[in-house]
Amino acid sequence: MVLHVELDSFFVGVERRRRPELIGRPIVIGGRPGGRGTVAAASREARKHGIRAGMPLAQAALRCPEAIFVDGAFDDAFAAAQRIDELLRRETAAIQWESIDEVFVGVPAAHAADQAIGFAERVHRAIADLGFDASCGLARSKVVAKVASSLGRPSGVVHVLDGYEARFLSPLKIELLPGIDLALARRLRAAGVRRLGQLARLSDAELARLGVRAAPALARKAAGIDPSQIRRTALPPAPLVDRDLPDVTNDPAVVAAAIAREAARAARDLRSRSVFARSLTLRLRFADGRVDSRTMALTEPTALDDALSSAALQILPRMWSGDRLLRGASVSCSGLVAGAGELFPLQRA
């Protein structure tokens, strides 16, 4: 069995632990309302006004003038995720962090069905005791567990019985399936495919005509079939912080220099935590508000400036050719592995 845990409004929860007076208020994480940045996270009270992650801060301020805008205590968020990681590791070593607020947990193989449910509820209570809401999905496969946890938001536990995966997924909207983006959802809906049960019944040829990549795998997932296993990660990824360029630009030299600075900042952060990264994500924010991000695996775990900078600059041409104005560039690392701090004694500052 697989348990998928999604921490609801995690960054907001971190802020509220620091400042209890924010409980019940609309909170926007990401910067000041007059800034050029974007929303990193929003509380449920703010989301009721249509505020979403990735939205420009200025637009969020117009939608909810009474919202409280904060920069975000990202170090505190990482520390909280590490505490959650520690409590999970007291239960099992099969842990795969997808992001700082999302994790797959492998239920020990010896657990029977009722023990697996007890395992899920125990993890859920332990996270609640730390002061965070979490939705949990328990199922035989990762994809079904992830869909189940999304239906359990903000703080429920959903268990999908073994053998009922296809029946569970069939009536659900196609947008709930991981791997279906907005563009694909539009194409499928235009063809009359609105539910996962319909998607699961389509042939490979029919899916190919709709421009679906990896069509057989997507159809199998829509039926609840997902053979992928837990890929163990050592620590939760550090959060991605949006960084503005000094000015909007399409100058390749300016952009490359900014990315190198961001990579160096990410490397310093890794060294301060005595960890290495196994993958790197480059995120670009364009002048028109659009955002793109790409992730690549590193050839070996590292916390060195040059290695991270080189990887980020390798990704850049796949995302941008100098034809569009850029407003921001950010670098983050994931697949973190604990290492000995003394390996970098001269670079800890």
C-alpha positions as CSV (number, residue, x, y, z in Angstrom):
1,M,0.0,0.0,0.0
2,V,1.0,3.6,-0.7
3,L,0.1,6.6,1.4
4,H,0.2,10.0,-0.3
5,V,0.3,13.0,2.1
6,E,-0.4,16.5,1.0
7,L,0.2,19.4,3.4
8,D,-2.6,21.8,3.0
9,S,-1.6,25.5,2.8
10,F,1.7,24.5,4.3
11,F,3.5,27.9,4.0
12,V,0.4,29.6,5.5
13,G,0.5,27.1,8.4
14,V,4.1,27.9,9.0
15,E,3.3,31.6,9.2
16,R,0.4,31.0,11.5
17,R,2.5,29.0,13.9
18,R,4.9,32.0,14.1
19,R,2.0,34.5,14.3
20,P,-1.2,33.0,15.7
21,E,-3.0,36.3,15.2
22,L,-3.1,35.4,11.5
23,I,-5.4,32.4,12.1
24,G,-8.7,32.9,10.2
25,R,-7.3,35.8,8.1
26,P,-6.8,35.8,4.3
27,I,-3.0,35.3,3.9
28,V,-0.9,35.6,0.7
29,I,2.7,34.3,0.7
30,G,5.2,35.7,-1.7
31,G,5.9,39.4,-1.1
32,R,4.3,42.8,-0.8
33,P,1.2,43.7,-2.8
34,G,3.1,46.4,-4.7
35,G,5.8,44.1,-5.7
36,R,6.4,42.5,-9.1
37,G,6.5,38.9,-7.8
38,T,3.9,36.2,-7.8
39,V,1.9,34.4,-5.2
40,A,3.8,31.4,-3.7
41,A,0.8,30.2,-1.5
42,A,-2.5,31.5,-0.3
43,S,-4.8,30.5,2.7
44,R,-8.2,29.0,2.1
45,E,-9.7,32.4,3.1
46,A,-7.7,34.1,0.3
47,R,-8.4,31.3,-2.2
48,K,-12.1,32.0,-1.8
49,H,-11.4,35.3,-3.6
50,G,-9.9,33.6,-6.5
51,I,-6.2,34.0,-5.5
52,R,-4.0,31.2,-6.7
53,A,-0.3,30.3,-6.6
54,G,1.5,31.9,-9.6
55,M,-0.9,34.9,-9.8
56,P,0.9,38.3,-9.8
57,L,0.8,39.9,-6.4
58,A,-0.7,43.1,-7.8
59,Q,-3.7,41.1,-9.1
60,A,-4.1,39.3,-5.8
61,A,-4.2,42.6,-4.0
62,L,-7.1,43.7,-6.3
63,R,-9.0,40.5,-5.7
64,C,-8.7,40.7,-1.9
65,P,-7.6,44.1,-0.6
66,E,-8.0,43.0,3.0
67,A,-5.5,40.1,2.6
68,I,-2.3,40.1,4.6
69,F,0.8,39.9,2.4
70,V,3.9,38.3,3.8
71,D,7.3,37.3,2.3
72,G,7.2,33.8,3.8
73,A,9.4,32.2,6.4
74,F,11.0,29.7,4.0
75,D,13.7,28.6,6.5
76,D,11.0,27.8,9.0
77,A,9.0,25.9,6.3
78,F,12.1,23.8,5.5
79,A,12.6,23.1,9.2
80,A,9.0,22.1,9.7
81,A,9.2,19.7,6.7
82,Q,12.3,18.2,8.2
83,R,10.3,17.5,11.5
84,I,7.6,15.8,9.4
85,D,10.3,13.8,7.6
86,E,11.6,12.7,11.0
87,L,8.3,11.5,12.2
88,L,7.7,9.6,8.9
89,R,11.0,7.9,9.2
90,R,10.1,6.6,12.6
91,E,7.4,4.6,10.7
92,T,9.2,3.6,7.5
93,A,12.3,4.2,5.3
94,A,10.2,4.2,2.1
95,I,9.7,8.0,1.7
96,Q,9.6,9.9,-1.6
97,W,9.3,13.7,-1.3
98,E,7.8,15.3,-4.4
99,S,8.0,18.8,-3.0
100,I,8.3,20.4,0.4
101,D,4.5,19.9,1.0
102,E,3.9,16.6,-0.8
103,V,5.3,13.1,0.0
104,F,4.7,9.5,-0.9
105,V,5.1,7.0,2.0
106,G,5.4,3.3,1.5
107,V,3.3,1.3,4.0
108,P,5.4,-1.6,5.5
109,A,4.7,-4.7,3.5
110,A,3.8,-6.8,6.5
111,H,0.8,-4.6,7.3
112,A,-2.6,-6.1,6.6
113,A,-5.4,-3.8,5.4
114,D,-6.6,-2.7,8.8
115,Q,-3.0,-2.1,9.9
116,A,-2.5,0.0,6.8
117,I,-5.5,2.2,7.8
118,G,-4.1,2.5,11.3
119,F,-0.7,3.5,9.8
120,A,-2.3,6.2,7.7
121,E,-4.4,7.6,10.7
122,R,-1.3,7.5,12.9
123,V,0.7,9.6,10.4
124,H,-2.3,11.9,10.0
125,R,-2.6,12.5,13.7
126,A,1.2,13.0,14.2
127,I,1.2,15.7,11.5
128,A,-1.8,17.4,13.1
129,D,0.0,17.3,16.4
130,L,2.7,19.4,14.8
131,G,0.0,22.0,13.9
132,F,-0.5,21.3,10.2
133,D,-3.4,20.2,8.1
134,A,-2.8,17.2,5.8
135,S,-4.9,15.2,3.5
136,C,-3.9,11.5,3.1
137,G,-4.8,9.1,0.4
138,L,-4.2,5.3,1.0
139,A,-4.3,3.0,-2.0
140,R,-2.6,0.1,-3.8
141,S,-0.8,2.5,-6.3
142,K,0.8,5.9,-6.2
143,V,-1.5,7.5,-8.8
144,V,-4.7,6.4,-6.9
145,A,-3.2,7.4,-3.6
146,K,-2.5,10.9,-5.0
147,V,-6.0,11.3,-6.4
148,A,-7.5,10.1,-3.1
149,S,-5.5,12.6,-1.1
150,S,-6.7,15.4,-3.4
151,L,-10.3,14.4,-2.6
152,G,-9.5,14.4,1.2
153,R,-8.5,18.1,1.2
154,P,-7.9,19.9,3.5
155,S,-7.5,17.4,6.3
156,G,-9.2,14.1,5.6
157,V,-8.0,10.5,5.1
158,V,-9.4,8.6,2.0
159,H,-8.8,4.9,1.7
160,V,-9.4,3.2,-1.6
161,L,-10.1,-0.5,-1.2
162,D,-7.9,-3.0,-3.0
163,G,-9.6,-4.0,-6.3
164,Y,-11.8,-0.9,-6.4
165,E,-9.3,1.5,-8.0
166,A,-11.0,1.7,-11.4
167,R,-14.5,2.0,-9.8
168,F,-13.2,4.8,-7.6
169,L,-11.6,6.8,-10.4
170,S,-14.3,6.2,-13.1
171,P,-16.7,9.1,-12.2
172,L,-14.0,11.6,-11.4
173,K,-13.2,14.6,-13.7
174,I,-10.2,14.1,-15.9
175,E,-8.4,17.1,-14.4
176,L,-7.8,15.1,-11.2
177,L,-5.5,12.7,-12.9
178,P,-1.8,13.6,-12.5
179,G,-0.2,14.2,-15.9
180,I,-3.2,15.9,-17.5
181,D,-2.5,19.6,-17.9
182,L,-5.0,22.3,-18.9
183,A,-4.2,22.1,-22.6
184,L,-4.7,18.3,-22.7
185,A,-7.9,18.6,-20.6
186,R,-9.3,21.0,-23.2
187,R,-8.6,18.6,-26.0
188,L,-10.1,15.7,-24.2
189,R,-13.2,17.6,-23.2
190,A,-13.6,18.9,-26.8
191,A,-13.7,15.2,-27.8
192,G,-16.4,14.5,-25.2
193,V,-14.0,12.8,-22.7
194,R,-14.9,14.3,-19.3
195,R,-14.5,11.5,-16.8
196,L,-11.6,9.2,-16.0
197,G,-13.7,6.1,-16.8
198,Q,-14.1,7.4,-20.4
199,L,-10.4,8.0,-20.7
200,A,-9.6,4.5,-19.5
201,R,-11.7,3.0,-22.2
202,L,-10.1,4.9,-25.1
203,S,-7.8,2.9,-27.4
204,D,-4.2,3.8,-28.0
205,A,-5.1,4.9,-31.5
206,E,-7.9,7.2,-30.3
207,L,-5.6,8.8,-27.7
208,A,-2.9,9.3,-30.3
209,R,-5.4,11.1,-32.5
210,L,-6.1,13.5,-29.6
211,G,-2.3,14.2,-29.3
212,V,-1.9,12.4,-26.0
213,R,1.8,11.6,-25.3
214,A,2.5,8.2,-23.6
215,A,-1.1,7.3,-24.4
216,P,-1.1,3.7,-23.0
217,A,0.4,4.8,-19.7
218,L,-2.1,7.6,-19.3
219,A,-5.1,5.2,-20.0
220,R,-3.7,2.7,-17.5
221,K,-3.4,5.4,-14.8
222,A,-7.0,6.4,-15.5
223,A,-8.0,2.8,-14.7
224,G,-5.9,2.9,-11.5
225,I,-2.9,0.9,-12.8
226,D,0.4,2.4,-11.8
227,P,3.4,0.1,-11.4
228,S,5.8,2.8,-10.3
229,Q,7.5,2.3,-7.0
230,I,8.5,4.6,-4.2
231,R,11.8,6.3,-5.1
232,R,13.5,7.0,-1.7
233,T,14.7,10.5,-1.1
234,A,16.7,11.6,1.9
235,L,15.1,15.0,2.7
236,P,12.3,17.2,1.5
237,P,13.3,19.7,-1.2
238,A,14.1,23.2,-0.2
239,P,11.3,25.6,-1.3
240,L,11.6,27.6,-4.5
241,V,11.7,31.4,-3.9
242,D,10.8,33.7,-6.8
243,R,13.6,36.2,-7.6
244,D,13.1,39.3,-9.7
245,L,15.8,40.4,-12.2
246,P,17.1,43.9,-11.6
247,D,15.1,44.9,-14.7
248,V,12.9,43.3,-17.3
249,T,15.3,42.0,-20.0
250,N,16.0,39.7,-22.9
251,D,19.8,40.2,-22.7
252,P,21.4,36.7,-22.6
253,A,24.4,37.8,-20.7
254,V,22.3,39.5,-18.0
255,V,20.0,36.5,-17.7
256,A,23.0,34.0,-17.5
257,A,24.6,36.1,-14.8
258,A,21.4,36.2,-12.8
259,I,21.0,32.4,-13.1
260,A,24.6,31.9,-12.0
261,R,23.9,34.0,-8.9
262,E,20.8,32.1,-8.1
263,A,22.7,28.8,-8.5
264,A,25.4,30.1,-6.1
265,R,22.7,31.1,-3.6
266,A,21.1,27.6,-3.8
267,A,24.6,26.0,-3.4
268,R,25.2,28.1,-0.2
269,D,21.9,27.0,1.1
270,L,22.7,23.4,0.6
271,R,26.1,23.7,2.3
272,S,24.5,25.5,5.3
273,R,22.3,22.5,5.7
274,S,25.1,20.0,5.1
275,V,23.1,18.3,2.2
276,F,23.7,17.5,-1.5
277,A,21.3,17.8,-4.3
278,R,20.6,15.2,-6.9
279,S,18.4,17.3,-9.2
280,L,17.9,21.0,-10.0
281,T,14.9,23.1,-11.2
282,L,15.1,26.3,-13.1
283,R,12.1,28.5,-13.1
284,L,11.6,31.5,-15.4
285,R,9.0,34.2,-15.0
286,F,8.2,36.2,-18.2
287,A,7.2,39.8,-18.4
288,D,3.7,38.8,-19.5
289,G,3.2,36.9,-16.2
290,R,3.7,33.4,-17.6
291,V,5.9,31.0,-15.7
292,D,7.9,28.0,-17.0
293,S,10.0,25.5,-15.0
294,R,12.2,22.5,-16.0
295,T,14.0,20.0,-13.8
296,M,17.1,17.9,-14.6
297,A,18.9,15.1,-12.8
298,L,22.5,15.9,-11.8
299,T,25.2,13.6,-12.8
300,E,26.2,13.2,-9.2
301,P,25.0,14.7,-5.9
302,T,26.6,18.1,-5.3
303,A,26.5,21.3,-3.4
304,L,29.0,23.2,-5.5
305,D,28.4,26.6,-7.2
306,D,29.9,25.7,-10.5
307,A,28.1,22.3,-10.8
308,L,24.7,23.9,-10.1
309,S,25.3,26.9,-12.3
310,S,26.4,24.6,-15.2
311,A,23.2,22.5,-14.9
312,A,20.9,25.5,-14.7
313,L,22.5,27.1,-17.8
314,Q,22.1,23.8,-19.7
315,I,18.4,23.9,-19.0
316,L,18.0,27.6,-20.1
317,P,18.1,27.1,-23.9
318,R,15.3,24.6,-23.7
319,M,13.1,27.2,-22.1
320,W,14.1,30.5,-23.6
321,S,15.9,31.7,-26.8
322,G,16.0,35.4,-26.1
323,D,12.8,36.1,-27.9
324,R,10.8,37.1,-24.8
325,L,11.3,39.5,-22.0
326,L,12.1,38.0,-18.6
327,R,11.2,39.4,-15.2
328,G,12.5,36.7,-12.9
329,A,14.7,33.6,-12.6
330,S,15.0,31.1,-9.8
331,V,16.9,28.0,-9.0
332,S,16.0,25.3,-6.5
333,C,17.3,21.8,-5.7
334,S,15.7,18.6,-4.8
335,G,16.6,14.9,-4.2
336,L,18.5,16.1,-1.1
337,V,21.0,13.7,0.5
338,A,22.5,14.3,3.9
339,G,26.2,14.8,3.9
340,A,29.0,15.6,6.3
341,G,29.2,19.4,6.9
342,E,33.0,19.3,7.3
343,L,33.2,18.6,3.5
344,F,32.7,22.3,3.0
345,P,34.5,23.9,6.0
346,L,35.5,27.0,4.0
347,Q,32.2,27.7,2.3
348,R,29.7,27.5,5.1
349,A,29.2,31.3,5.4
